[in-house]
Amino acid sequence: MVVQDEANGVLEKAIIRQLESEKYPREKWFEVMSVLLSSCGDRMRELSGLLQWEPVDEKDAEDIYKRVLATYLDLRQEASLADPARVASLKTKLAPGPLRKMASSIYKKQEVLENLQLLSLLRGFPSEKDLRILADAIHLLRHYKGVGEPTQMFLASCDTLLSPKRLRNGGYSNKVTKRIQHDYDLECAWPHQICLSLTGL
């Protein structure tokens, strides 16, 4: 399954990051990684066994995948046409004369930060795996809604081409995330954000 493959890949990367942070000798990595991957993999399979795995209609999921891909291609086109400097310039003209120089700098920064997630599509694009996971989630959301279940669907992801891009000032750039939610009624967010939404803490 795509989700399980992705989880295994993330697990391996997490172990490598931990070994690097502890400056563990590289010549011993293979031996240590084998043990850690086996132990963590067993634990992940044990936890996965507690989950309810829903069957996915492959034809419907494929149709949704094509729509999701088209959405991202449309967003990348929008990013290529985005011009934060021009928008900032138009806003600056509305500011009082003596304040225009200061306003120009502020508006430019605001526009760039607001469009950061969208503009990142010019430098990268979600992998096919990510788009298929998104398509599967949308399929399941439609399934639950189709049987009359009141449903709110979250997709936990640390990928900033899905979840909002965190900014240094503590805010978020989320034009791509908002488009996904608008088009598919699916909320992509960082795991801790979803936890806060569900627990209300």
Secondary structure as UniProt FT lines:
FT   HELIX           2..21
FT   TURN            22..23
FT   HELIX           26..28
FT   HELIX           29..48
FT   TURN            49..50
FT   HELIX           58..81
FT   HELIX           84..92
FT   TURN            93..94
FT   HELIX           97..99
FT   HELIX           100..114
FT   HELIX           116..119
FT   HELIX           120..122
FT   HELIX           128..146
FT   TURN            147..148
FT   STRAND          153..156
FT   TURN            160..162
FT   STRAND          165..166
FT   TURN            168..169
FT   STRAND          172..173
FT   HELIX           175..184
FT   STRAND          186..189
FT   HELIX           191..199
//
